[in-house]
């Protein structure tokens, strides 16, 4: 009994240290956002006077369109999430519930695209966006990210666990394949879809390289690209940058808080049924 209690205590201590190690960078970021620029480079963590006006200066600094970048990031991430969940669920339904010649080979070929490094696809994608006239447009950020082999794979693995008897019963009732997809498979795959939505939104909200390549107009930047403006010829405004980063993570924190139950359920059930 004592050994079990000792092991549990050690486990809690280890987890507490790990949690503290992960929290420390966020704590430093929050405290740095409330310092003067001179205090940021000092060793002490707690500022002498909390500079709450730093958060207002982020919006008032010349050349910084933080409010607009905030809207741009949420707009692009929301559209990419919607389209990726839609296309992935439809492709997953076709690969898991429908029978057609060459289905499994086509699925393996589709999964093969995950083996290609993202940087390899930058130049072909950019050339396509030039030919379509989508450079420096939000559509140029959204369209290439609207399809996901990983998303299709994850939702397919979940849909494979849905009993075939439900499809057979729907066939007997005269339901079309679209009705079976929309009214049976899609609702039952909700945990997987929520998980995919969270991963997709966070990934695109934090995306930097593709927006950096595509967007030329500062007013159209997303947050990761726009915040490079805090590093100017006069030096890096680290305190304002930390204030901007603190505000930028708010949507992701809210998203995780409200969807964490579905996220955990989707990962667990997807792993079991896969």
N, C-alpha and C positions, 0 to 999 in steps of 0.2 A: 504493500500500500504506500509506504514511504517512497519507494523507488519510483512508483507511478507519479506521485505528486512532484518529486524532484525532476523527473523528465518533463512533466507538464510545465513546471516553472522555467526550466531551461529553454523549452520551446517558445514560451511566451517572451522570454528575454531576447532570444534570437530574433523573433518576429518584430519585437519592439525596436530593436537596433536597426533592422532592415527598413522598417517603416520610417524611422527617424532619418535614415540616410536618404530616403527618397523624398522626404518632406523638406529637408534642408535647402535644396536649390530653390524651391518655390518660396520658402520663407525669406531667403536672401533676396529674391526678386521683388517680393512685396515690400520689404524694408528699404531696398535700394530705390524703389519708386517713390519713397517718401523722404528721400535725402536731397541735399543740394548736390550739384555736380562735384564740388570739391570733396564732400564727405564720402562719395561712392568709392573713391580710391583708398580710403582709410581702412584700417583693420577693424575698427569697432563696427558692430552690427546695428546697434540702435542709434538712430539719428538724434541729435540734440533737440531739434524742433521738427516735428512732422510737417513736411511740405505737401499738404493736401492740394495746393494750387498746381502741383505738377500735372495732375490729371486734367485740369482746365487748359494748361499751356499746351498739352498735346493737341487740342483742337484749335488753338489760336496761333500756333507756330507757323510762320510764313513758309509756303511750299509744302506743307503737310496737310493732306486732305483726309485726315483720319476717319472722320464720320463717313465720308463717301467710300473709302476703302473698306470700312466695316460692312457697309451695305453690299458692296460688290462681292466680298468674300462669301457672305451668307447667301446672296442671290445665286452665285455660281455653284456653290456647294449644294444648295437645295435642289437646283435643277439637275445637277449631275446625279445626286442621290435618287431622285425620282425616276430619271430615265434608266439608270443602271439597275435599280430594283425591278423596273418594269421589263426591260430587255432580258435580264438574267432569269427572272421567274418564267417568262415565256419560253426561253431557250431551255431552261431546266425541265419544264413540263414536257417539251418535245423530246428531250433526251431521256426522260425517265418514264413517261406514261404512254407515249405513242410508239407504235411499231412502224418502221419504215426502212427500206434497204440502205445498208451502209451506216446506220445510226451510230453504232459503237465506234466504228473507225473514224467517222466524222467528229465524234466527241473527243477521241484521243488526239486527233489533229488540232482541234480547238484548244485542248489543254496544252498542246505543244507550244502555243504562243506564249504561255507563261514562262517558258524557258528563255525567251529572248530578253536581254537586258533592256530596260526602258530607254537608256541613252542611245541604243542602236536604232530605235524607232523615231528618235527626235527629228532627224533630217527628212526621212520620208513623210512623216506627218506634217512637218513644216512646209514641205513642197506642195502637199495636197491642200493645205490651208491657203497657200499663196494662189494656187490655181482656182480655188473656190472663192477667193476674195474675202477670206475670214480672218486675216491677220489684223490684230488690234481690235478685235470684236469679242464680245462675251460668247458668241456662238463658237468661236475658235477655241475657247477654253472648255466649252461644254460638250460639243459633239465628239471629239476624240475619246473623251472619258465616259461616254454614255454606254459603253459595252465593256463587260468584264468577264474574262474566262474564270477567274477565281470565284466571282459571285455566282456564275452559272454552276460551277462545280459544287459550291457549298449548298445552294438551294436544291440542286439535283440530288445530292446525298440525302437531304432531308425528305424530299418527295418520294424517294425510293422506299421509305419506311411507311408510307401511307398505304393501307390495305387495298389490294386490287378489287376486293368485293364491293367497295364504294363505287368504283368506275362501272362495274358490272351492273350494279343496282341502278345507276344513273342511265346506263344504256337501255335497260329494260323500261325505264320511265320515259324514254324518248329524249333525253337530254343530249344536246350537241356537245362536241368536244370543247367548244368555247365555254359553254355553260358549266361543263365539268371542271374546266380550269378555273373559271371565275368564282364558282359557288362551292367547290369542294377542295381542290388542291391548294388554291391561294389562301383561303382562311386557315386551313390546317397547317400550312407552312409559315404562319405568322411569326413564330419565334425566330426562324431562320431569316425571314425578311427584315425583322427588326434588327437583328445582329448585323446583317449586311448593310442596312441603312446607317447604323452607327459607324461602322468601319469606313464606309464610303464617305460620309459627311466629314468625319474627322480627317481622313486622308486628303480630301480635296480642299478642305478649309485650310489645311497646313501646307498645301502644295506650293512650291516656290519656283522650281526650275522651268516648268512649262509656261506658267504665267510670265516669268521673266523673259522668256524667248518670244512669246506671242504679243505682249502688250507694249505699246510704244508711247501711249499718252498717259502721263502721270495721273490724271483724273480717273482713269480706268483701271489703275492698279488694284490688285487684291492686297490684303494686309501683309503677308510675308514679303512681298516685293516692295510695297510702299514703305515699310518700316526701315528699309535700307536708307531712306532719306534722312534718318536721324544721324547717320554718319556723314557729315558734311565736311567741306574744306576747313571749317573752323574747329573741327574735332568732333568726336562722338558724344552726343548728348545722352549719356548712359542712363541718367535718372529719368529722363522723359521716355527713353526707349523701354525701360522696365515698366513704367506706368502704362505705356501702350500695350506691351505684352500682357500685363495683368488684366487689362480690359479685354484683350483679344481672346483670352481663354474662357471667358464667362459663358459663351454659347455652348462650348464643349462640356463644361461642368454641369450646366443645366440639362443638357441632353443626356449625359450619363446618369444623373440623379433620377430622372424620370423614366429611363429605359433600362436601368441596370438589371432588374428582374428578368426582363425579356432577353437581355444580352446573355446572362448566365444560363438561362433555360435553353436558348438557341445553341450555345456552344456545347452544353452537356448533351442535349438530345441529338444534335448533329454528329457528335463524336460517337455516341452509342449506336445510332442507326447507320452511320457511314461504314 
